[in-house]
C-alpha cells in the first residue's frame, strides 16, 4: 500500500485537499485499496483553513511516504515557517514522489527543490514565482507538470487532474477512468493542456452573438465565413462584424481560429486520431495550416504536444 501524505499549514486553501478524494475513490474502487492517506502539519492537531474550517492533522515525524503533496493557499504573500520548509527540504529522503498544488509550489521553491526544474502553479501567481525564483522554469500555461520525481499542478480543480494522473501511473488507466467517472469528471485533462481557455473569456451579452458562437462551435469542420455567422446571428454581415467586435473585442476570424486551435489541441493530446483527421475535423483543412497555427499559439507543432501528453 502506498502511503500518501498531504502537507497542510495554517490558512491553506481547502479545495486543494480535493486530491484526497481521488485517492479515497481509488481505494473504494480497487480490488485491494492501493493508498494509505494522512494529513500532516508541523504541529499536528487542528489546522485552520482559509475558509475558517479546521482540520485534524498528524505531526511531522520521520515516517517514510510514497508521495508527499504540499497543499496550496490563497494568501497573497504567504510566509512559511522554518519547520515546514525544513520538512519539505528533506522530503526527497522520505518519499519517492513530491508534489505541489497551486501555490504549494512556493513552498517547494523556498525549500530549494525546484532549482532548474519545470513547474507550474496557478496562472495568477506564476509570474511572482518566476521573479522570486529565477532558476525555476515556470510554465504558467499548464494544468500539471511532471519533472522526474517532482509534480506540480495549477490552481483550483487542476489538482484533481494531477491526482488522477498519479492513480493512472500507480494502478493503471482503467482505475483512473473509474475514479474520474465516480467523481463525475468527464475526462482527465492532459498535463500540457492550457490552464485557461480564451473561449471562456467570451461572454457576449448579445444573444445574437452568442448564437453565432454556438453555431461556430457546432460547425468547426465547415468554412465559417462572416456571411454564414451573420446569418446564424440574423444580422447583415456588416452589422454582425461591428457587433461581434464590440461584444468580444476580437474579429470573427480570430475567434474561429482560436476555437479550432483549442479543439484541435484537446484532440491532439487525447491521441485517438491522426493529425490529418484532426486538421479536417476542426476545419483547418490540412495539417500544414494547423501546424502553422499551433506554432503561432503554442510555439510547438501538434506532434510535439502529443509527445508531451504521452510522456
C-alpha positions in Angstrom: 0.0 0.0 0.0 1.3 3.5 -0.9 1.4 6.0 1.9 0.3 9.4 0.7 0.9 12.5 2.9 -0.9 15.8 2.4 1.2 18.6 3.9 -1.1 21.3 5.4 -0.3 24.6 7.1 -2.4 27.5 8.5 -4.7 29.1 6.0 -4.2 26.5 3.3 -7.0 26.5 0.7 -9.4 23.7 1.4 -10.1 23.0 -2.3 -6.6 21.7 -2.7 -7.5 18.9 -0.4 -9.9 17.6 -3.0 -7.0 15.5 -4.2 -7.6 13.3 -1.2 -11.0 12.3 -2.7 -9.3 11.0 -5.8 -7.2 8.5 -3.7 -10.2 7.8 -1.5 -12.2 6.8 -4.5 -9.3 4.7 -5.8 -9.4 2.8 -2.5 -13.1 2.2 -2.9 -13.0 1.0 -6.5 -9.8 -1.1 -6.5 -9.9 -4.8 -5.5 -7.3 -4.0 -2.9 -7.0 -0.4 -1.5 -3.8 1.0 -3.0 -3.4 4.1 -0.7 -2.9 4.9 2.9 -3.9 8.5 3.4 -2.6 11.0 6.0 -2.9 14.8 6.5 0.3 16.2 8.1 1.3 19.5 9.6 4.2 20.9 11.6 2.5 20.8 15.0 -0.2 18.2 14.4 -3.7 18.7 15.8 -6.3 21.1 14.3 -5.2 23.4 11.4 -7.4 26.3 10.3 -8.1 26.5 6.6 -8.5 29.8 4.7 -12.3 29.3 4.9 -12.2 29.1 8.7 -12.9 25.3 8.9 -10.4 23.4 11.0 -8.9 20.1 10.0 -7.3 17.5 12.3 -3.7 16.6 11.3 -0.7 14.4 12.3 2.6 16.0 13.3 5.6 15.8 11.1 7.9 12.9 12.0 10.5 10.6 10.4 7.9 8.3 8.7 8.6 7.4 5.1 6.0 8.1 2.4 5.5 7.1 -1.2 4.2 10.6 -2.0 4.1 13.9 -0.2 1.8 16.6 -1.6 2.1 20.2 -0.5 -1.3 22.0 -0.4 -1.9 25.5 -1.7 -3.0 28.8 -0.2 -4.9 31.9 -1.4 -2.9 34.2 0.9 -1.4 36.9 -1.4 2.1 36.8 0.1 2.3 33.8 2.3 5.1 33.2 4.8 6.1 29.6 5.7 7.5 28.5 9.0 11.1 27.2 9.2 9.8 23.9 10.4 7.6 23.5 7.3 10.4 24.4 5.0 12.8 22.0 6.7 10.4 19.1 6.5 9.8 19.8 2.8 13.5 20.3 2.1 14.1 16.8 3.5 11.1 15.3 1.7 13.2 13.6 -1.1 14.8 11.4 1.6 11.3 10.4 2.9 9.3 10.0 -0.3 9.5 8.6 -3.9 7.4 11.5 -5.3 6.9 15.1 -4.2 4.1 17.3 -5.4 2.7 20.8 -5.0 -0.8 22.1 -5.6 -1.3 25.7 -6.8 0.8 28.0 -4.6 2.3 25.0 -2.8 4.9 25.4 -5.5 6.2 28.4 -3.4 6.9 26.0 -0.6 8.9 23.7 -2.8 10.8 26.7 -4.3 11.7 28.2 -0.9 12.8 24.7 0.2 15.2 24.6 -2.8 13.5 21.6 -4.5 12.7 23.4 -7.8 16.1 24.8 -8.9 16.4 24.1 -12.6 13.1 22.2 -12.7 10.0 22.8 -14.8 7.0 23.7 -12.6 3.5 25.2 -12.9 1.2 26.9 -10.5 -2.0 29.0 -10.6 -1.6 31.4 -13.5 -2.3 34.4 -11.2 0.8 33.5 -9.1 3.1 32.2 -11.9 5.0 35.5 -12.6 5.6 36.2 -9.0 7.0 32.7 -8.6 9.3 33.2 -11.6 10.5 36.7 -10.3 11.2 35.4 -6.8 13.0 32.2 -8.0 14.6 32.9 -11.4 16.3 29.5 -11.5 12.9 27.8 -11.6 11.4 27.1 -15.1 7.9 28.3 -14.6 5.4 27.3 -17.2 2.2 29.2 -16.3 0.0 27.8 -19.1 0.0 24.1 -17.9 -2.5 22.0 -16.0 0.2 20.0 -14.3 3.9 19.1 -14.9 5.9 16.1 -14.1 9.6 16.7 -13.8 11.2 13.5 -12.7 10.1 12.9 -9.1 8.6 16.4 -8.7 5.0 17.0 -9.7 3.2 20.3 -9.7 -0.3 21.5 -10.6 -2.1 24.7 -11.4 -4.7 26.0 -9.0 -8.3 25.0 -8.2 -9.5 21.8 -9.9 -6.3 21.1 -11.7 -5.2 19.2 -8.6 -7.8 16.6 -9.5 -6.2 16.1 -12.9 -2.8 15.7 -11.2 -4.1 13.2 -8.7 -5.9 11.2 -11.4 -2.6 11.1 -13.3 -0.9 9.7 -10.2 -3.5 7.0 -9.9 -3.1 6.1 -13.6 0.7 5.7 -13.2 0.4 3.8 -9.9 -2.6 1.5 -10.7 -3.4 1.7 -14.4 -5.6 3.7 -16.8 -8.7 1.7 -16.1 -8.8 2.5 -12.4 -8.1 6.2 -13.1 -11.0 6.1 -15.6 -13.3 4.6 -13.0 -12.3 7.2 -10.4 -12.9 10.0 -12.8 -16.4 8.6 -13.6 -17.2 8.2 -9.9 -16.2 11.8 -9.3 -18.3 12.9 -12.3 -15.2 14.2 -14.0 -15.8 13.9 -17.8 -12.1 13.3 -18.7 -8.7 13.7 -17.1 -7.0 16.7 -18.8 -3.5 16.1 -20.0 -0.8 18.0 -18.2 0.1 20.1 -21.2 -3.4 21.4 -21.6 -3.9 25.2 -21.2 -4.9 26.3 -17.7 -7.5 28.7 -19.1 -9.4 28.9 -22.3 -9.6 32.0 -24.4 -13.1 30.9 -25.3 -14.2 31.0 -21.7 -13.5 34.7 -21.7 -16.0 35.3 -24.5 -19.2 36.1 -22.7 -21.1 38.3 -25.1 -24.3 39.9 -23.7 -25.9 39.8 -27.1 -28.0 36.7 -27.7 -27.3 37.0 -31.4 -23.6 37.0 -31.0 -23.9 34.0 -28.6 -25.9 32.2 -31.2 -23.2 32.8 -33.8 -20.6 31.4 -31.4 -22.7 28.4 -30.7 -23.1 27.8 -34.4 -19.4 28.1 -34.9 -18.6 25.5 -32.2 -21.0 23.1 -33.8 -19.7 23.6 -37.3 -15.9 24.0 -37.0 -15.4 21.4 -39.7 -17.1 23.7 -42.3 -16.0 27.0 -43.8 -17.1 29.7 -41.4 -17.4 32.9 -43.3 -18.6 36.2 -41.8 -21.7 35.7 -44.0 -22.6 32.4 -42.5 -22.0 33.6 -39.0 -24.0 36.7 -39.7 -26.9 34.5 -40.9 -26.8 32.5 -37.7 -27.0 35.8 -35.8 -29.8 37.1 -38.0 -27.8 40.2 -38.9 -26.3 41.6 -42.0 -22.6 40.9 -42.5 -21.7 44.5 -41.8 -23.9 44.7 -38.7 -22.5 41.4 -37.5 -18.9 42.3 -37.8 -19.3 45.5 -35.9 -21.5 43.9 -33.2 -19.1 41.0 -32.9 -16.1 43.2 -32.4 -17.9 45.3 -29.8 -19.1 42.2 -27.9 -15.8 40.2 -27.9 -13.0 42.6 -28.7 -11.9 40.3 -31.5 -12.7 39.7 -35.1 -14.8 36.7 -36.1 -11.9 35.2 -38.0 -9.6 35.3 -34.9 -12.2 33.8 -32.6 -12.9 31.0 -35.1 -9.2 30.2 -35.3 -8.9 30.1 -31.5 -11.9 27.7 -31.4 -10.2 25.5 -33.9 -6.8 25.6 -32.1 -8.3 24.8 -28.7 -10.5 22.0 -30.0 -7.6 20.6 -32.0 -5.2 20.7 -29.0 -7.6 18.6 -26.9 -7.8 16.0 -29.8 -4.1 16.0 -30.3 -3.4 15.3 -26.7 -6.1 12.7 -26.5 -4.2 10.8 -29.2 -7.1 8.8 -30.7 -7.0 10.5 -34.1 -4.3 11.2 -36.6 -3.0 14.8 -37.2 -4.6 14.7 -40.7 -8.0 13.7 -39.4 -7.9 16.3 -36.6 -7.0 19.0 -39.1 -10.0 18.1 -41.2 -12.4 17.7 -38.3 -11.7 21.1 -36.8 -11.7 23.0 -40.1 -8.0 23.7 -40.8 -8.3 21.6 -43.9 -4.8 20.3 -43.9 -2.0 19.5 -41.4 0.3 22.3 -42.6 -2.2 25.0 -41.9 -2.9 23.5 -38.5 0.8 23.2 -37.8 1.4 26.9 -38.5 -1.5 27.8 -36.2 -0.1 25.7 -33.4 3.4 27.2 -33.7 2.0 30.7 -33.6 -0.1 29.9 -30.5 2.0 27.4 -28.5 5.5 27.7 -30.1 5.3 23.9 -30.9 3.8 21.8 -33.7 1.0 19.3 -32.9 3.3 16.2 -32.8 5.4 17.8 -30.1 2.4 18.5 -28.0 1.2 14.9 -28.5 4.6 13.6 -27.4 4.5 15.7 -24.2 1.0 14.4 -23.4 2.1 10.8 -23.8 5.1 11.4 -21.7 
